[in-house]
Amino acid sequence: MKIDHQKLVNWIKSLPYHYETEQQIFVHAGIDEEAEEFWKYGTSSEHFLSKYPATTGAFYKDIIAGHVGTSSLKKQRDYHDVFWDGQSHYFLDGSTAESGVLPLLRYDTETGEYRQYKNGRFEKI
């Protein structure tokens, strides 16, 4: 049976390229960080959707993105968990189709801590 997903596809196409909170920017691939606080205006749709390679390092907000497999960022073929660069970037692409791992990231708004779901529980990153 063929399922028509046109309503879902149309809904996805209607979504904005990013979602921003006071602390974070959620995006598929990345933003133009050279534009600094003007990133919303300086980032092209290509950056939002297919930025490569991934940017790491300090930024004034945390950036939570997918698109680039965490195994390539960690440089470990069997790594499919959340990748944190130790500063401002969290990557969630665990190559799920191949690995069977779906990385989950939880942010505690009271403590400002991120945790990833691993080994059946949320652990500090």
SEDO-654441 format. One line per 2 residues: number of its first residue (from 1); their letters; for each residue x, y, z of N, C-alpha, C. Coordinates in nm, 2 decimals, padded with zeros to 4 digits, always signed. Layout:
<tortors>
NUM = a = X,Y,Z,X,Y,Z,X,Y,Z  ...
</tortors>
This chain:
<tortors>
1 = mk = +00.08,-00.12,+00.00,+00.00,+00.00,+00.00,+00.09,+00.12,+00.00  +00.06,+00.21,-00.09,+00.14,+00.34,-00.10,+00.07,+00.44,-00.02
3 = id = +00.15,+00.51,+00.07,+00.09,+00.61,+00.16,+00.13,+00.75,+00.10  +00.03,+00.84,+00.10,+00.05,+00.97,+00.05,+00.09,+01.06,+00.16
5 = hq = +00.21,+01.11,+00.16,+00.27,+01.19,+00.27,+00.27,+01.34,+00.23  +00.19,+01.38,+00.14,+00.19,+01.52,+00.09,+00.16,+01.62,+00.20
7 = kl = +00.06,+01.59,+00.29,+00.03,+01.68,+00.39,+00.14,+01.70,+00.49  +00.21,+01.59,+00.52,+00.33,+01.60,+00.60,+00.44,+01.68,+00.54
9 = vn = +00.47,+01.65,+00.41,+00.57,+01.72,+00.34,+00.54,+01.87,+00.33  +00.41,+01.91,+00.31,+00.37,+02.05,+00.30,+00.39,+02.11,+00.44
11 = wi = +00.36,+02.04,+00.55,+00.37,+02.10,+00.68,+00.52,+02.12,+00.71  +00.61,+02.03,+00.68,+00.75,+02.04,+00.70,+00.81,+02.16,+00.62
13 = ks = +00.76,+02.18,+00.50,+00.81,+02.29,+00.41,+00.76,+02.42,+00.47  +00.65,+02.42,+00.55,+00.60,+02.55,+00.61,+00.68,+02.59,+00.73
15 = lp = +00.76,+02.51,+00.79,+00.83,+02.54,+00.91,+00.94,+02.64,+00.89  +00.97,+02.72,+00.99,+01.09,+02.81,+00.98,+01.22,+02.73,+00.97
17 = yh = +01.32,+02.79,+00.93,+01.46,+02.73,+00.92,+01.52,+02.71,+01.05  +01.48,+02.79,+01.15,+01.54,+02.78,+01.28,+01.44,+02.81,+01.39
19 = ye = +01.47,+02.78,+01.51,+01.39,+02.81,+01.63,+01.49,+02.86,+01.73  +01.45,+02.98,+01.79,+01.55,+03.04,+01.89,+01.48,+03.06,+02.02
21 = te = +01.56,+03.04,+02.13,+01.52,+03.07,+02.26,+01.63,+03.18,+02.31  +01.61,+03.21,+02.44,+01.71,+03.31,+02.50,+01.85,+03.25,+02.50
23 = qq = +01.86,+03.12,+02.51,+01.99,+03.05,+02.53,+02.04,+02.97,+02.40  +01.94,+02.93,+02.32,+01.98,+02.84,+02.21,+01.92,+02.88,+02.07
25 = if = +01.99,+02.82,+01.97,+01.94,+02.83,+01.83,+01.93,+02.69,+01.79  +01.81,+02.64,+01.75,+01.79,+02.51,+01.70,+01.78,+02.52,+01.54
27 = vh = +01.86,+02.44,+01.47,+01.87,+02.45,+01.33,+01.91,+02.31,+01.27  +01.87,+02.29,+01.15,+01.91,+02.16,+01.09,+02.06,+02.15,+01.07
29 = ag = +02.12,+02.24,+01.00,+02.26,+02.23,+00.97,+02.35,+02.33,+01.04  +02.31,+02.46,+01.03,+02.40,+02.56,+01.09,+02.36,+02.70,+01.05
31 = id = +02.43,+02.79,+01.10,+02.41,+02.93,+01.08,+02.54,+03.00,+01.03  +02.53,+03.12,+00.98,+02.65,+03.20,+00.95,+02.70,+03.27,+01.08
33 = ee = +02.79,+03.21,+01.15,+02.84,+03.26,+01.27,+02.92,+03.38,+01.26  +02.98,+03.40,+01.14,+03.06,+03.52,+01.12,+02.97,+03.65,+01.12
35 = ae = +02.84,+03.63,+01.10,+02.75,+03.74,+01.11,+02.72,+03.78,+01.26  +02.77,+03.70,+01.35,+02.75,+03.72,+01.49,+02.60,+03.74,+01.53
37 = ef = +02.57,+03.85,+01.60,+02.43,+03.87,+01.64,+02.33,+03.90,+01.52  +02.39,+03.92,+01.40,+02.30,+03.94,+01.29,+02.28,+03.81,+01.20
39 = wk = +02.31,+03.70,+01.27,+02.31,+03.57,+01.20,+02.17,+03.54,+01.13  +02.06,+03.59,+01.19,+01.93,+03.57,+01.13,+01.92,+03.63,+00.99
41 = yg = +01.99,+03.74,+00.98,+01.98,+03.82,+00.85,+02.09,+03.78,+00.75  +02.20,+03.73,+00.81,+02.31,+03.69,+00.72,+02.32,+03.55,+00.68
43 = ts = +02.23,+03.46,+00.73,+02.24,+03.32,+00.70,+02.15,+03.29,+00.58  +02.21,+03.23,+00.48,+02.13,+03.18,+00.37,+02.06,+03.05,+00.40
45 = se = +01.96,+03.03,+00.31,+01.89,+02.90,+00.33,+01.98,+02.78,+00.31  +02.08,+02.79,+00.23,+02.18,+02.68,+00.21,+02.25,+02.65,+00.35
47 = hf = +02.29,+02.76,+00.42,+02.35,+02.74,+00.55,+02.26,+02.67,+00.65  +02.14,+02.72,+00.66,+02.04,+02.66,+00.75,+02.02,+02.51,+00.72
49 = ls = +02.02,+02.47,+00.59,+01.98,+02.34,+00.55,+02.10,+02.24,+00.52  +02.21,+02.30,+00.48,+02.32,+02.21,+00.44,+02.46,+02.25,+00.47
51 = ky = +02.48,+02.33,+00.57,+02.61,+02.38,+00.61,+02.70,+02.27,+00.63  +02.82,+02.28,+00.57,+02.92,+02.18,+00.59,+03.06,+02.24,+00.55
53 = pa = +03.16,+02.22,+00.63,+03.17,+02.14,+00.75,+03.10,+02.21,+00.87  +03.08,+02.13,+00.97,+03.02,+02.19,+01.09,+03.12,+02.29,+01.16
55 = tt = +03.06,+02.39,+01.22,+03.14,+02.49,+01.29,+03.14,+02.45,+01.44  +03.25,+02.47,+01.51,+03.26,+02.44,+01.65,+03.33,+02.56,+01.71
57 = ga = +03.33,+02.56,+01.85,+03.39,+02.67,+01.92,+03.28,+02.76,+01.99  +03.33,+02.87,+02.04,+03.24,+02.96,+02.12,+03.15,+03.05,+02.03
59 = fy = +03.03,+03.06,+02.07,+02.93,+03.15,+02.01,+02.85,+03.21,+02.13  +02.78,+03.32,+02.10,+02.71,+03.38,+02.22,+02.58,+03.31,+02.26
61 = kd = +02.53,+03.21,+02.18,+02.42,+03.12,+02.21,+02.47,+02.98,+02.18  +02.40,+02.88,+02.24,+02.43,+02.74,+02.21,+02.36,+02.71,+02.08
63 = ii = +02.42,+02.63,+01.99,+02.36,+02.59,+01.86,+02.34,+02.44,+01.87  +02.22,+02.40,+01.85,+02.18,+02.26,+01.85,+02.15,+02.23,+01.70
65 = ag = +02.22,+02.14,+01.64,+02.21,+02.11,+01.50,+02.22,+01.96,+01.48  +02.18,+01.92,+01.36,+02.19,+01.78,+01.31,+02.29,+01.79,+01.19
67 = hv = +02.24,+01.72,+01.08,+02.30,+01.73,+00.95,+02.44,+01.66,+00.94  +02.53,+01.68,+01.03,+02.66,+01.62,+01.02,+02.67,+01.51,+01.12
69 = gt = +02.70,+01.39,+01.08,+02.70,+01.27,+01.17,+02.80,+01.29,+01.28  +02.75,+01.26,+01.40,+02.84,+01.27,+01.52,+02.96,+01.18,+01.52
71 = ss = +02.95,+01.07,+01.45,+03.07,+00.99,+01.43,+03.18,+01.06,+01.36  +03.15,+01.14,+01.26,+03.26,+01.21,+01.19,+03.31,+01.33,+01.27
73 = lk = +03.23,+01.39,+01.35,+03.28,+01.49,+01.44,+03.37,+01.44,+01.55  +03.33,+01.33,+01.61,+03.41,+01.26,+01.71,+03.53,+01.19,+01.65
75 = kq = +03.52,+01.16,+01.52,+03.62,+01.08,+01.45,+03.63,+00.94,+01.51  +03.52,+00.89,+01.54,+03.50,+00.75,+01.58,+03.38,+00.69,+01.51
77 = rd = +03.41,+00.59,+01.43,+03.31,+00.53,+01.34,+03.19,+00.48,+01.41  +03.21,+00.43,+01.53,+03.09,+00.37,+01.61,+03.03,+00.47,+01.71
79 = yh = +03.06,+00.60,+01.70,+03.00,+00.70,+01.79,+02.88,+00.75,+01.73  +02.76,+00.74,+01.80,+02.64,+00.79,+01.75,+02.56,+00.86,+01.85
81 = dv = +02.62,+00.91,+01.96,+02.56,+00.98,+02.06,+02.56,+01.13,+02.03  +02.51,+01.21,+02.12,+02.52,+01.36,+02.11,+02.66,+01.40,+02.11
83 = fw = +02.70,+01.49,+02.02,+02.84,+01.54,+02.02,+02.84,+01.68,+02.07  +02.91,+01.71,+02.18,+02.93,+01.85,+02.23,+03.07,+01.89,+02.21
85 = dg = +03.10,+02.01,+02.15,+03.23,+02.05,+02.12,+03.30,+02.11,+02.24  +03.24,+02.11,+02.36,+03.29,+02.16,+02.48,+03.27,+02.31,+02.50
87 = qs = +03.21,+02.37,+02.40,+03.18,+02.52,+02.41,+03.03,+02.55,+02.38  +03.00,+02.57,+02.25,+02.86,+02.62,+02.22,+02.78,+02.53,+02.12
89 = hy = +02.84,+02.42,+02.08,+02.77,+02.34,+01.97,+02.74,+02.20,+02.02  +02.61,+02.17,+01.99,+02.56,+02.03,+02.02,+02.51,+01.97,+01.89
91 = fl = +02.56,+01.86,+01.85,+02.51,+01.79,+01.73,+02.44,+01.66,+01.76  +02.33,+01.64,+01.69,+02.24,+01.53,+01.72,+02.22,+01.43,+01.61
93 = dg = +02.30,+01.43,+01.51,+02.29,+01.34,+01.39,+02.36,+01.21,+01.42  +02.30,+01.11,+01.47,+02.36,+00.99,+01.51,+02.36,+00.89,+01.39
95 = st = +02.34,+00.93,+01.27,+02.32,+00.85,+01.15,+02.23,+00.73,+01.18  +02.11,+00.77,+01.23,+02.01,+00.68,+01.28,+01.97,+00.57,+01.19
97 = ae = +01.96,+00.60,+01.06,+01.92,+00.50,+00.96,+02.02,+00.38,+00.96  +02.15,+00.41,+00.98,+02.25,+00.31,+00.98,+02.28,+00.25,+01.12
99 = sg = +02.28,+00.34,+01.22,+02.32,+00.30,+01.36,+02.21,+00.25,+01.44  +02.08,+00.29,+01.41,+01.97,+00.25,+01.50,+01.97,+00.33,+01.63
101 = vl = +02.05,+00.43,+01.64,+02.06,+00.52,+01.76,+02.00,+00.65,+01.73  +01.91,+00.69,+01.82,+01.85,+00.82,+01.80,+01.89,+00.91,+01.92
103 = pl = +01.99,+01.00,+01.90,+02.04,+01.08,+02.01,+01.94,+01.18,+02.06  +01.92,+01.18,+02.19,+01.83,+01.27,+02.26,+01.90,+01.36,+02.35
105 = lr = +01.87,+01.49,+02.35,+01.93,+01.59,+02.43,+01.82,+01.66,+02.51  +01.85,+01.67,+02.64,+01.75,+01.74,+02.73,+01.82,+01.86,+02.79
107 = yd = +01.74,+01.97,+02.80,+01.80,+02.09,+02.86,+01.71,+02.13,+02.98  +01.77,+02.15,+03.09,+01.70,+02.19,+03.21,+01.71,+02.34,+03.22
109 = te = +01.59,+02.40,+03.21,+01.58,+02.55,+03.21,+01.62,+02.61,+03.35  +01.60,+02.53,+03.45,+01.64,+02.58,+03.58,+01.79,+02.58,+03.61
111 = tg = +01.85,+02.47,+03.57,+02.00,+02.46,+03.60,+02.09,+02.50,+03.49  +02.03,+02.50,+03.37,+02.11,+02.53,+03.25,+02.19,+02.42,+03.20
113 = ey = +02.16,+02.30,+03.25,+02.24,+02.18,+03.21,+02.18,+02.10,+03.10  +02.27,+02.05,+03.02,+02.23,+01.96,+02.91,+02.26,+01.81,+02.96
115 = rq = +02.17,+01.72,+02.92,+02.19,+01.58,+02.94,+02.15,+01.50,+02.82  +02.22,+01.39,+02.80,+02.19,+01.31,+02.68,+02.13,+01.18,+02.74
117 = yk = +02.04,+01.12,+02.66,+01.99,+00.99,+02.70,+02.08,+00.88,+02.65  +02.13,+00.80,+02.75,+02.23,+00.70,+02.72,+02.22,+00.59,+02.83
119 = ng = +02.23,+00.47,+02.79,+02.23,+00.36,+02.88,+02.10,+00.36,+02.97  +01.99,+00.40,+02.90,+01.86,+00.39,+02.97,+01.83,+00.50,+03.07
121 = rf = +01.91,+00.61,+03.07,+01.89,+00.72,+03.15,+01.95,+00.85,+03.10  +01.91,+00.96,+03.15,+01.98,+01.09,+03.11,+02.10,+01.11,+03.19
123 = ek = +02.21,+01.13,+03.11,+02.34,+01.15,+03.18,+02.40,+01.29,+03.14  +02.47,+01.35,+03.23,+02.53,+01.48,+03.20,+02.64,+01.46,+03.09
125 = i = +02.64,+01.56,+03.00,+02.73,+01.55,+02.89,+02.87,+01.60,+02.93
</tortors>
